Amino acid sequence: MKVLIATDKPFAKVAVDGIRKEIEAAGYELALLEKYTEKAQLLDAVKDANAIIIRSDIIDAQVLDAAKELKIVVRAGAGYDNVDLEAATAHGVCVMNTPGQNSNAVAELALGMMVYAARNFFNGTSGTELMGKKLGIHAYGNVGRNVARIAKGFGMEIYAYDAFCPADVIEKDGVKALTSADELYQTCDVVSLHIPATPETKKSINYALLKQMPKGAMLVNTARKEVINEDELIKLMEDRPDFKYLTDIMPAANDKFTELFAGRYFSTPKKMGAQTAEANINAGIAAATQIVGFFKDGCEKFRVNK
Ligand SMILES: NC(=O)c1ccc[n+]([C@@H]2O[C@H](COP(=O)([O-])OP(=O)(O)OC[C@H]3O[C@@H](n4cnc5c(N)ncnc54)[C@H](O)[C@@H]3O)[C@@H](O)[C@H]2O)c1
């Protein structure tokens, strides 16, 4: 059994060591393709792989066609929009993610961004505090729950809206469950985005929604850039000089945001929410364990395709 790690942006060495230990303990072979620059390298490496562990690497129909022995792809991380799920199903390949493994890392970054903006990007001027502010968590999944846990320590008043998570699950954490996105944005000084990119959510964070936020509002995005309607966000920030936007996913119009909104716009140079040693190790090892469970016990618990 051959397991390939195919990572354009490699795992930390300790994560690869951890994955190797799991894979070799199961009697399988581990192969590594790191920092590849051409798709052809990936197409060649997948030829005899039975399982592949990826990060943000693209697995499309062409890769699946080339991977004749492939049974499973595990995305070490939460979002799996880099894998063509329909093509995987058509090729009889199981696709999994490793939910929850990097949630704390992303949540810590979201809170860090809030402090950074509240303190005027650490520019030496007097800022504001998070304590007592109303925080809206848009989607109460793995990351959203961790944001709630940490924000409690800051003394924030916490609200959440999730289209699918039952209100009692949210409220048992001491978080007020709201019944619509509109209500969340009307209520909260700070909104932290944790929705996935789906046909329903793409471009859903738009002018009409954001304009309802109170004066001095802040939007923090550690989710996906596709959920933002960038043109409308730019228009809103032009109309609302009090509005701040912090993102871990650089907008396509980053240059425009930077030029127009100095002092109230920040983007990380490259997505770094999950870029911690701990998240790297957790997600990588979870991917290896899930592959072993899949082959040895037929376990498909974290399967994301039909
Ligand atoms: N910045 C990073 O490096 C990084 C790392 C991990 C995850 N992410 C992104 O963060 C987001 C959240 O990740 P997660 O691990 O918490 O995912 P998750 O699957 O655990 O939670 C997503 C939540 O969104 C809810 N949801 C789905 N559609 C919705 C809608 N239309 N309206 C409201 N709620 C909706 C679901 O019910 C679920 O509770 C994803 O977009 C993911 O891709 C980013």
The ligand as a MOL file (V3000), in Angstrom:
LIG
                    3D

  0  0  0     0  0            999 V3000
M  V30 BEGIN CTAB
M  V30 COUNTS 44 48 0 0 0
M  V30 BEGIN ATOM
M  V30 1 N -7.7860 30.7110 7.3170 0
M  V30 2 C -7.4860 29.4230 7.2840 0
M  V30 3 O -6.3400 29.0150 7.1650 0
M  V30 4 C -8.5740 28.4270 7.4540 0
M  V30 5 C -8.3110 27.2050 8.0900 0
M  V30 6 C -9.3570 26.3330 8.3380 0
M  V30 7 C -10.6400 26.6290 7.8970 0
M  V30 8 N -10.8450 27.7810 7.2100 0 CHG=1
M  V30 9 C -12.1710 28.1250 6.7230 0
M  V30 10 O -12.9560 28.5100 7.8470 0
M  V30 11 C -14.3310 28.1950 7.6130 0
M  V30 12 C -14.9100 27.4220 8.7850 0
M  V30 13 O -14.2000 26.2210 8.9820 0
M  V30 14 P -14.7070 25.1540 10.0630 0
M  V30 15 O -13.6140 24.1810 10.2520 0
M  V30 16 O -15.2920 25.8520 11.2350 0 CHG=-1
M  V30 17 O -15.8940 24.4500 9.2270 0
M  V30 18 P -17.0960 23.5940 9.8120 0
M  V30 19 O -17.5550 22.7320 8.6860 0
M  V30 20 O -16.7300 22.9690 11.1050 0
M  V30 21 O -18.2280 24.6950 10.1230 0
M  V30 22 C -18.9070 25.3840 9.1290 0
M  V30 23 C -20.2450 25.8120 9.7010 0
M  V30 24 O -20.8920 26.6120 8.7210 0
M  V30 25 C -22.2760 26.3630 8.8230 0
M  V30 26 N -22.8850 26.8140 7.5840 0
M  V30 27 C -22.8270 26.2300 6.3620 0
M  V30 28 N -23.4960 26.9760 5.4570 0
M  V30 29 C -23.9690 28.0490 6.1290 0
M  V30 30 C -24.7510 29.1690 5.7400 0
M  V30 31 N -25.1780 29.3130 4.4750 0
M  V30 32 N -25.0670 30.0900 6.6890 0
M  V30 33 C -24.6580 29.9340 7.9630 0
M  V30 34 N -23.9410 28.8780 8.3940 0
M  V30 35 C -23.6010 27.9550 7.4840 0
M  V30 36 C -22.3630 24.8840 9.0740 0
M  V30 37 O -23.6060 24.5260 9.6660 0
M  V30 38 C -21.1930 24.6570 10.0320 0
M  V30 39 O -21.6050 24.7510 11.3860 0
M  V30 40 C -14.3480 27.4700 6.2730 0
M  V30 41 O -14.6270 28.4120 5.2620 0
M  V30 42 C -12.9430 26.9660 6.1110 0
M  V30 43 O -12.6220 26.7740 4.7620 0
M  V30 44 C -9.8400 28.6920 6.9880 0
M  V30 END ATOM
M  V30 BEGIN BOND
M  V30 1 1 1 2
M  V30 2 2 2 3
M  V30 3 1 2 4
M  V30 4 1 4 5
M  V30 5 2 4 44
M  V30 6 2 5 6
M  V30 7 1 6 7
M  V30 8 2 7 8
M  V30 9 1 8 9
M  V30 10 1 8 44
M  V30 11 1 9 10
M  V30 12 1 9 42
M  V30 13 1 10 11
M  V30 14 1 11 12
M  V30 15 1 11 40
M  V30 16 1 12 13
M  V30 17 1 13 14
M  V30 18 2 14 15
M  V30 19 1 14 16
M  V30 20 1 14 17
M  V30 21 1 17 18
M  V30 22 2 18 19
M  V30 23 1 18 20
M  V30 24 1 18 21
M  V30 25 1 21 22
M  V30 26 1 22 23
M  V30 27 1 23 24
M  V30 28 1 23 38
M  V30 29 1 24 25
M  V30 30 1 25 26
M  V30 31 1 25 36
M  V30 32 1 26 27
M  V30 33 1 26 35
M  V30 34 2 27 28
M  V30 35 1 28 29
M  V30 36 1 29 30
M  V30 37 2 29 35
M  V30 38 1 30 31
M  V30 39 2 30 32
M  V30 40 1 32 33
M  V30 41 2 33 34
M  V30 42 1 34 35
M  V30 43 1 36 37
M  V30 44 1 36 38
M  V30 45 1 38 39
M  V30 46 1 40 41
M  V30 47 1 40 42
M  V30 48 1 42 43
M  V30 END BOND
M  V30 END CTAB
M  END
